[in-house]
Each structure stands twice: as C-alpha cells, then as structure tokens.
Amino acid sequence: MEIRATIEGLRPFLIHSERYTQLYYSQTDDPDTIHQAQLGSADLPEGLRVGEKVIIFSLMGIVAEVRRVEDESSA
C-alpha cells in the first residue's frame, strides 16, 4: 500500500550498534493524526528532513520503506 505523507519528526537511535529512526508522519488525507514507525536507516532516504513530502510503502499496516516525493505537485 502506498501512503502519501509529510514527515513530522525524526528520532535516530541505536540498537546493538545498528542505526534506526523513529519516524513520525501525517498522512496527506488526514493531516491532524500523527503516525509513527521504526525503520532501519537503509529504509529511509539519506538526509530526510521534517516537512518533506514522502511516499510510505506499507504491508499489512507495517511501514517497510519511505521514498522522497520527487515532484511535490504529485503529492
């Protein structure tokens, strides 16, 4: 499933020396609700910042990958 979203917050952390990020985002069709997911650094675009438009890919309600929206007019 593809979800159009805006990054609301990022909190990096380590687990056994592996880098992860707690991701906070709002869906484009529901901007008042903040969702969260924990992802490994490899599943996030490099240099991702708060306020960026993204496409979140999820499977069975679990966020698997986040991609930056290249053309913000399509978000």
C-alpha positions as CSV (number, residue, x, y, z in Angstrom):
1,M,0.0,0.0,0.0
2,E,1.3,3.5,-0.9
3,I,0.6,6.3,1.6
4,R,1.2,10.0,0.7
5,A,2.6,11.7,3.8
6,T,4.6,14.5,5.4
7,I,7.5,13.9,7.8
8,E,6.6,15.4,11.2
9,G,9.6,14.2,13.2
10,L,12.7,12.0,13.2
11,R,14.5,10.5,16.2
12,P,17.5,8.4,15.4
13,F,18.7,5.7,17.9
14,L,21.0,2.7,18.1
15,I,20.1,-1.0,18.8
16,H,23.2,-3.2,19.2
17,S,25.2,-0.6,17.1
18,E,22.7,-0.6,14.3
19,R,21.1,2.7,13.3
20,Y,17.4,3.1,13.4
21,T,15.0,6.0,13.2
22,Q,11.7,6.6,14.9
23,L,9.7,8.3,12.2
24,Y,6.6,10.5,12.8
25,Y,4.4,11.3,9.9
26,S,1.0,12.6,8.9
27,Q,-1.0,11.3,6.0
28,T,-1.9,13.7,3.3
29,D,-5.6,12.8,3.6
30,D,-5.5,13.0,7.5
31,P,-3.0,15.8,8.4
32,D,-4.2,16.0,12.1
33,T,-3.2,12.5,13.0
34,I,0.4,11.7,13.7
35,H,1.5,8.1,13.0
36,Q,4.8,6.6,13.8
37,A,7.1,3.8,12.6
38,Q,10.6,2.4,13.4
39,L,12.8,1.8,10.5
40,G,16.4,0.9,9.8
41,S,18.5,3.6,8.2
42,A,18.6,1.7,4.9
43,D,14.9,2.1,4.5
44,L,14.9,5.9,4.7
45,P,16.2,8.4,2.1
46,E,19.5,9.9,3.0
47,G,19.2,13.4,4.5
48,L,15.4,13.2,5.1
49,R,14.1,16.2,7.0
50,V,11.0,17.3,8.8
51,G,8.4,18.8,6.5
52,E,9.4,16.7,3.4
53,K,6.7,15.0,1.3
54,V,7.2,11.3,1.1
55,I,5.5,8.1,-0.1
56,I,5.3,5.4,2.6
57,F,5.1,1.8,1.5
58,S,3.4,-0.5,4.0
59,L,2.4,-4.1,4.1
60,M,-0.3,-5.3,6.4
61,G,-0.1,-2.0,8.3
62,I,3.7,-2.2,8.8
63,V,5.9,0.5,7.2
64,A,8.5,-1.1,5.0
65,E,10.1,1.8,3.1
66,V,9.9,5.5,2.7
67,R,10.7,7.3,-0.5
68,R,11.0,11.1,-1.1
69,V,8.5,12.6,-3.5
70,E,10.5,14.0,-6.4
71,D,7.7,16.2,-7.7
72,E,5.9,17.8,-4.8
73,S,2.9,18.7,-7.1
74,S,2.1,15.0,-7.3
75,A,1.9,14.6,-3.5
